[in-house]
Amino acid sequence: MSNTQVLLKSKPEGNPSTDHFEVIMADMPVAGEGEILCKTLYLSLDPYMRGQISGRHISGSIHPGDLMRGETVSEVVESNSDEFNPGDLVMHHGGWQAYSVSKPEDVERVDARLDPLSLALGIMGMPGLTAYAGVYYLAELKSTDVVLVSAASGAVGSMVGQYALNMGCRVIGIAGSDDKCSWLRDVAGFHGTINYKSEDLAAAIARECPDGIDFYFDNVGGDMLDTAMWQLAIGARVVLCGLMAQYNTDVMPPGPNPASIIKARATVRGLVVYDFFNKKQEFLDKTIPLLADDKIKYREDVSEGLEQAPEAFARLMRGKNFGKTIIKVS
């Protein structure tokens, strides 16, 4: 047997394409003493991986010739550990490959309440936990707040908006297509949407948030962040989470003018989900009932086959995905 792997072939200077990756057949990994051999079922693709390729992400760098990293839902197929048995379902950073070896301390069991399993990588995984931490630990939301979310149709943004909706807030989402905006309004229940590709962003924010933005959750950075900051209400809170505007470039975009923050007497916080891993069980226990009661909607962008990962990642980084990007590997 051999192990399908996807390696970084070369570093892109802008948007990545399939040419920047290489699919190879490698030797099957072997589980050592105390280790487990895992078969990848689902692989998560996330924008932060572009930051790893650029060498600017907190989780480290990926260089040409390296295996692409990524979180997976996997099945234990061989165990040399007393903690796991063949057939157990686990989450770990298995990478862009069909099989991987891990130590028991580096994996966690998939919550048995999750169906489909892919949820463990999307709204019930790290993206969902990111949204949960931003809303419940950093936002200081009140039911009277007007909430604006960028990249609102993605796994993080859609969950931020829906958590805020369940708290009684007025929620506005920014997305990049009419289809995404329609889903946010008609399915997820957002009060209003802005298509930043077809509308003047500043005018649209003024239309949807006439009294200003009380809480802004930013997944993008760049000009979008700067535009939103000038329309903050007095006492606004801002959470900075993503940097989509700069992942595909080595030229750093200008940041918001500090005057916009001072003018609104705003509080600005950075969010790194790693700081909230100890809240994972709390997040699951609070969110799974909302999902069961149909109070949480989600969208997944699933491609089948590990060989499709480079193209799916390239689409993600061009903003052509719709929902959480996942590869169904096996």
C-alpha positions as CSV (number, residue, x, y, z in Angstrom):
1,M,0.0,0.0,0.0
2,S,1.1,3.6,-0.6
3,N,0.1,6.9,0.9
4,T,-1.2,9.7,-1.2
5,Q,0.3,13.1,-0.1
6,V,0.0,16.7,-1.3
7,L,3.3,18.7,-1.1
8,L,4.0,22.4,-1.6
9,K,5.9,22.5,-4.9
10,S,6.6,26.2,-5.0
11,K,5.6,29.4,-3.2
12,P,3.0,31.5,-5.1
13,E,3.6,35.2,-5.4
14,G,-0.1,35.9,-5.5
15,N,-3.2,33.7,-5.6
16,P,-2.1,30.0,-5.4
17,S,-2.9,27.6,-8.3
18,T,-2.7,23.9,-8.7
19,D,0.8,24.4,-10.2
20,H,2.1,25.3,-6.8
21,F,1.3,21.8,-5.4
22,E,2.4,18.3,-6.2
23,V,0.5,15.0,-5.5
24,I,2.8,12.1,-4.8
25,M,2.6,8.5,-3.7
26,A,4.7,8.0,-0.6
27,D,5.4,4.9,1.5
28,M,2.8,4.0,4.1
29,P,3.6,5.4,7.5
30,V,4.2,2.9,10.3
31,A,2.9,3.4,13.9
32,G,5.6,3.1,16.5
33,E,5.4,2.1,20.1
34,G,2.5,3.9,21.8
35,E,1.3,5.5,18.4
36,I,-1.7,5.1,16.2
37,L,-2.1,4.9,12.5
38,C,-5.0,7.0,11.1
39,K,-6.9,6.9,7.9
40,T,-8.0,10.4,6.8
41,L,-11.8,10.7,6.2
42,Y,-12.1,14.5,5.9
43,L,-9.5,17.3,5.5
44,S,-10.1,20.9,6.4
45,L,-8.8,23.7,4.1
46,D,-8.5,27.1,5.7
47,P,-7.1,30.5,4.6
48,Y,-4.5,30.5,7.4
49,M,-2.6,27.9,5.4
50,R,-1.7,30.6,2.9
51,G,-0.1,32.5,5.8
52,Q,1.9,29.4,6.5
53,I,3.1,29.2,2.9
54,S,4.1,32.9,3.1
55,G,5.9,32.2,6.4
56,R,3.8,34.8,8.3
57,H,1.5,32.6,10.4
58,I,1.7,32.1,14.1
59,S,1.5,28.3,13.6
60,G,4.8,28.2,11.6
61,S,5.9,28.0,8.0
62,I,5.6,25.5,5.1
63,H,8.4,25.3,2.5
64,P,8.6,23.8,-1.0
65,G,8.9,20.1,-0.6
66,D,7.0,20.0,2.7
67,L,3.7,18.2,3.3
68,M,0.8,20.6,3.5
69,R,-0.6,20.8,7.0
70,G,-4.2,20.6,7.9
71,E,-6.7,19.4,10.5
72,T,-8.4,16.1,9.7
73,V,-11.2,13.8,10.9
74,S,-9.6,10.3,10.8
75,E,-10.3,6.7,11.6
76,V,-7.9,4.7,13.7
77,V,-6.9,1.7,11.7
78,E,-4.0,0.4,13.8
79,S,-3.2,1.2,17.5
80,N,-0.2,0.5,19.6
81,S,-1.8,2.6,22.4
82,D,-4.1,1.5,25.2
83,E,-6.1,4.7,24.8
84,F,-7.4,4.0,21.3
85,N,-8.8,1.1,19.3
86,P,-9.2,0.5,15.6
87,G,-12.4,2.1,14.4
88,D,-12.2,5.1,16.8
89,L,-12.8,8.5,15.2
90,V,-10.4,11.2,16.0
91,M,-9.4,14.8,15.1
92,H,-5.8,15.8,14.7
93,H,-3.4,17.6,12.3
94,G,-3.0,14.7,9.9
95,G,-2.1,16.9,7.0
96,W,-2.9,16.6,3.3
97,Q,-2.4,12.9,3.1
98,A,-4.4,9.7,3.2
99,Y,-2.7,8.1,6.2
100,S,-0.9,9.6,9.2
101,V,0.7,8.6,12.4
102,S,0.0,10.4,15.7
103,K,0.7,10.1,19.4
104,P,-2.4,9.8,21.6
105,E,-1.7,13.2,23.2
106,D,-1.9,14.9,19.8
107,V,-5.5,13.7,18.9
108,E,-8.9,14.2,20.4
109,R,-12.0,12.0,19.9
110,V,-14.8,13.3,17.6
111,D,-17.9,14.1,19.6
112,A,-20.4,11.3,19.0
113,R,-23.2,13.8,18.7
114,L,-21.9,15.2,15.4
115,D,-23.5,14.1,12.2
116,P,-22.1,14.5,9.5
117,L,-18.6,14.0,10.7
118,S,-17.4,16.9,8.6
119,L,-19.0,19.3,11.1
120,A,-16.1,18.6,13.4
121,L,-13.9,20.6,11.0
122,G,-16.3,23.4,10.4
123,I,-19.0,25.0,12.5
124,M,-18.5,22.5,15.3
125,G,-14.7,22.6,15.0
126,M,-12.0,25.3,15.1
127,P,-14.0,27.8,13.0
128,G,-17.0,27.4,15.3
129,L,-14.9,27.7,18.4
130,T,-13.3,30.9,16.9
131,A,-16.8,32.4,16.5
132,Y,-17.8,31.3,20.0
133,A,-14.8,32.8,21.6
134,G,-15.2,36.1,19.7
135,V,-18.9,36.5,20.6
136,Y,-19.0,35.2,24.1
137,Y,-15.6,36.2,25.5
138,L,-14.6,39.3,23.6
139,A,-17.6,41.0,22.1
140,E,-19.5,42.1,25.3
141,L,-22.7,41.9,23.2
142,K,-26.0,43.4,24.3
143,S,-29.4,42.6,22.7
144,T,-29.6,46.2,21.4
145,D,-26.3,46.0,19.5
146,V,-25.9,46.3,15.7
147,V,-23.4,43.7,14.6
148,L,-21.5,43.7,11.3
149,V,-19.5,40.6,10.2
150,S,-17.2,40.4,7.2
151,A,-16.7,37.2,5.2
152,A,-20.1,36.4,6.7
153,S,-21.0,33.3,4.7
154,G,-17.9,31.4,5.8
155,A,-17.8,29.0,8.7
156,V,-16.5,31.6,11.2
157,G,-18.5,34.6,10.0
158,S,-21.8,32.7,9.7
159,M,-21.5,31.4,13.2
160,V,-20.6,34.8,14.6
161,G,-23.7,36.2,13.0
162,Q,-26.0,33.4,14.2
163,Y,-24.7,33.5,17.8
164,A,-25.5,37.3,17.7
165,L,-28.9,36.6,16.3
166,N,-29.7,34.2,19.1
167,M,-28.7,36.9,21.5
168,G,-31.3,39.3,20.0
169,C,-28.9,41.6,18.1
170,R,-29.4,43.2,14.7
171,V,-26.9,41.4,12.4
172,I,-25.5,42.6,9.0
173,G,-23.3,40.4,6.9
174,I,-20.7,41.3,4.2
175,A,-20.2,38.7,1.5
176,G,-18.9,38.6,-2.1
177,S,-21.8,37.4,-4.2
178,D,-25.6,37.7,-4.4
179,D,-26.0,34.0,-3.7
180,K,-24.0,34.3,-0.5
181,C,-26.0,37.3,0.5
182,S,-29.3,35.5,-0.2
183,W,-28.3,32.5,1.9
184,L,-27.4,34.8,4.8
185,R,-30.7,36.5,4.7
186,D,-33.1,33.7,3.7
187,V,-31.5,30.7,5.4
188,A,-29.2,32.0,8.2
189,G,-31.6,34.8,9.2
190,F,-29.4,37.9,8.9
191,H,-31.3,41.1,9.0
192,G,-29.3,42.6,6.1
193,T,-26.4,41.9,3.8
194,I,-23.9,43.8,1.7
195,N,-22.3,42.5,-1.5
196,Y,-19.0,44.3,-1.4
197,K,-18.2,43.4,-5.0
198,S,-21.3,45.2,-6.4
199,E,-22.0,47.9,-3.9
200,D,-20.1,50.9,-2.5
201,L,-19.1,49.5,0.9
202,A,-19.2,52.7,2.9
203,A,-22.6,53.7,1.5
204,A,-24.0,50.2,2.1
205,I,-22.7,50.1,5.7
206,A,-24.4,53.5,6.3
207,R,-27.6,52.2,4.9
208,E,-27.6,49.0,7.0
209,C,-26.2,50.5,10.2
210,P,-27.5,54.1,10.2
211,D,-26.7,54.7,13.8
212,G,-23.2,53.1,13.5
213,I,-21.7,49.6,14.2
214,D,-21.7,48.5,17.9
215,F,-19.7,45.3,17.2
216,Y,-17.6,44.5,14.2
217,F,-16.1,41.1,13.6
218,D,-13.4,41.3,11.0
219,N,-12.1,38.3,9.0
220,V,-10.5,40.3,6.2
221,G,-8.5,43.3,7.2
222,G,-7.2,45.8,4.6
223,D,-9.6,48.4,3.0
224,M,-12.7,46.6,4.3
225,L,-11.5,47.0,7.9
226,D,-10.6,50.6,7.4
227,T,-14.0,51.4,5.8
228,A,-15.9,49.8,8.7
229,M,-13.9,51.5,11.4
230,W,-15.0,54.9,10.3
231,Q,-18.6,54.0,10.9
232,L,-18.2,52.6,14.5
233,A,-20.7,53.8,17.1
234,I,-19.5,55.4,20.3
235,G,-18.2,52.6,22.6
236,A,-18.0,50.0,19.8
237,R,-16.0,46.8,20.1
238,V,-14.0,45.3,17.3
239,V,-12.5,41.8,17.1
240,L,-9.8,41.2,14.5
241,C,-9.7,37.6,13.5
242,G,-8.6,37.1,9.9
243,L,-6.3,38.6,7.3
244,M,-7.8,37.5,4.0
245,A,-6.9,40.8,2.3
246,Q,-3.2,40.1,2.7
247,Y,-2.7,36.4,2.6
248,N,-2.1,36.4,-1.2
249,T,0.4,39.3,-1.2
250,D,3.8,40.1,0.3
251,V,2.9,43.8,0.4
252,M,1.2,44.7,3.7
253,P,-1.9,46.8,3.2
254,P,-2.3,50.0,5.3
255,G,-4.1,49.6,8.6
256,P,-7.0,51.7,9.9
257,N,-6.3,55.2,10.9
258,P,-6.1,55.4,14.7
259,A,-8.4,58.4,14.5
260,S,-11.3,56.2,13.7
261,I,-10.7,54.2,16.9
262,I,-10.3,57.3,19.0
263,K,-13.3,59.0,17.5
264,A,-15.5,56.0,18.5
265,R,-13.8,55.4,21.8
266,A,-13.6,51.9,20.5
267,T,-12.1,48.7,22.0
268,V,-10.1,46.6,19.5
269,R,-9.1,43.1,20.3
270,G,-7.1,40.4,18.4
271,L,-8.5,36.9,18.4
272,V,-6.3,33.7,18.3
273,V,-8.4,30.6,18.7
274,Y,-5.5,28.7,20.3
275,D,-6.1,30.8,23.4
276,F,-9.6,29.2,23.8
277,F,-8.9,25.5,23.3
278,N,-9.9,25.0,26.9
279,K,-13.4,26.2,26.0
280,K,-13.9,23.5,23.4
281,Q,-16.3,21.3,25.5
282,E,-18.2,24.3,26.7
283,F,-18.6,25.5,23.1
284,L,-19.8,22.0,21.9
285,D,-22.3,21.7,24.8
286,K,-23.8,25.1,24.1
287,T,-23.9,24.9,20.3
288,I,-25.0,21.3,19.6
289,P,-28.5,21.9,21.1
290,L,-28.8,25.1,18.9
291,L,-27.9,23.0,15.9
292,A,-30.4,20.3,16.9
293,D,-33.2,22.9,17.4
294,D,-32.5,24.2,13.9
295,K,-31.3,27.5,15.3
296,I,-27.9,27.2,13.5
297,K,-27.6,26.9,9.7
298,Y,-24.5,25.9,7.9
299,R,-23.1,25.5,4.4
300,E,-20.2,23.2,3.4
301,D,-18.1,23.3,0.2
302,V,-17.1,19.7,-0.2
303,S,-14.8,18.2,-2.9
304,E,-14.1,14.5,-3.1
305,G,-10.6,13.1,-3.4
306,L,-7.4,14.3,-2.0
307,E,-6.2,15.1,-5.5
308,Q,-8.8,17.9,-5.5
309,A,-7.3,19.7,-2.5
310,P,-5.0,22.0,-4.6
311,E,-7.8,23.2,-6.8
312,A,-10.2,23.6,-3.8
313,F,-7.6,25.6,-1.9
314,A,-7.0,27.8,-4.9
315,R,-10.8,28.5,-5.2
316,L,-10.9,29.2,-1.4
317,M,-8.1,31.8,-1.7
318,R,-10.0,33.5,-4.7
319,G,-13.1,33.7,-2.6
320,K,-14.9,31.2,-4.9
321,N,-15.9,28.8,-2.1
322,F,-19.4,28.9,-0.5
323,G,-19.2,27.7,3.1
324,K,-16.6,25.7,4.9
325,T,-14.1,24.2,2.5
326,I,-13.6,20.4,3.1
327,I,-12.1,17.5,1.2
328,K,-13.8,14.2,1.6
329,V,-10.7,11.9,1.4
330,S,-12.1,8.5,2.2
